[in-house]
Amino acid sequence: MRWLWAAAIGGLAVLLVAVVMGLTTDRSELTVAEPVGATSDFEDLAPPDPTQPPVTQAEPTQPPATQPEETAPTPVEPTVPPATDAEFEAVVDDIVAFVEAERGLVFMERPVVLALDAAEFLERFNALVREDAEEYAEEYENYSGIYHALGLLAPDVDLIEAQEALGSGGVLGYYDSDTKELVVRGAETTPLVRSTIAHELTHALDDQYFVLDRPEYDDADDEIGFGFRALVEGNARRIDAAYEAQFTPAERAELIAEQNRLSLGLDFSVVSFEYLELVLAPYEDGQRLVNDLLRDGQQALDDAFLDPFRTSEQVLDPDRRTEPRLEVAPPPADGEIAEDGVVGQLVIDIMLTAEIGSTQANQAAEGWGGDWFVSWDEGGVTCVRVDVAGDTATDTDELEGAFTQWATRRPDATVERFAELVRVTTCG
């Protein structure tokens, strides 16, 4: 289900300044991490020393794909003269070779890299937002209400506004798996642009072997959409971080300056910390996941692309990679059901943290075993009811305590206990 864990723009996976700056969170608040190259709160988030695994020609695999997958952009003031076409292509060739070596695969075809000026690029990005909003108008409306009810977006902000704000907050490039084109903002080969090309080339390479556009995940009754996105973005983040690690001190200083300029464009009055954390999760948590998988070799990563993790719990906790979610029956709705599905450990952690802080929220969310939610319209207001089960009776008790405290800070929220389940109802 693509919608609940941060609605993507069609197949567009946005690379934001918050990602490249290392904007991170301890699930209690989002803070700007130390500049690239400094120590992070997440020590295991830093990429391992770049290696050069043998380049092998894996057998292409082709899961079903029908619609374009795109990954995204970020704004930048050029600090170097525009490159000529030949110079730009030479830079791309060098990055292609780096990505192939890091990924351990070779391109079947060299992707086309398009360089657009800022105006053209942003016009194209905003058009993608509008097209997706028109195609999925009902989902945008329904999940805007769900996000309000769960406290993930401000009541006066809808998903379209949040997506547009993310775009204006800085998008550098995206990969379109339909056209096989990689689109970047500007032809200036700045350090940040080059790093973005490395990120998006990783998507292009993975797409040639594993097919990134999997619309069947959008309506899955689990969190496989998040599990797959964590692999896709975590792997690309790993490789762009390795690419940045070879920068000279001067290039790293320029990279940080570009990132700082970009960070000024993100409007936190529109994009809440909670919503941004959902957007960041596939990058942060995905990079840790991919680094962990690679301890067992490239085949472990490739196997995960073929059979992604199905819960956010499996992505977040290495000790629970094989633990299935508990099946929970849908709770009753007080109206016609608009949407239903799994909330999951990640979203529960974020929504609890927003109101009760990370310590209690983390402990409660880590005991998540399974859930199911339903939503309905109640006089123009969206209501959500979710039944949550803990892994153990103690875990369920902790979830009940955390949600009870959360509900005291949320208007129109109630918490009930039914044997092995905690039922949370909230409107917004």
Helices and strands as residue ranges (DSSP letters): E 12-13, H 17-20, E 24-25, E 30-31, G 43-45, E 70-71, H 85-103, E 112-116, H 118-135, H 137-150, H 159-168, E 173-176, E 181-185, H 191-210, G 215-217, H 224-244, H 249-263, H 273-293, G 294-296, H 298-306, H 312-316, G 318-320, E 337-341, H 344-356, H 358-366, E 368-378, E 381-390, H 393-407, E 413-418, E 421-427
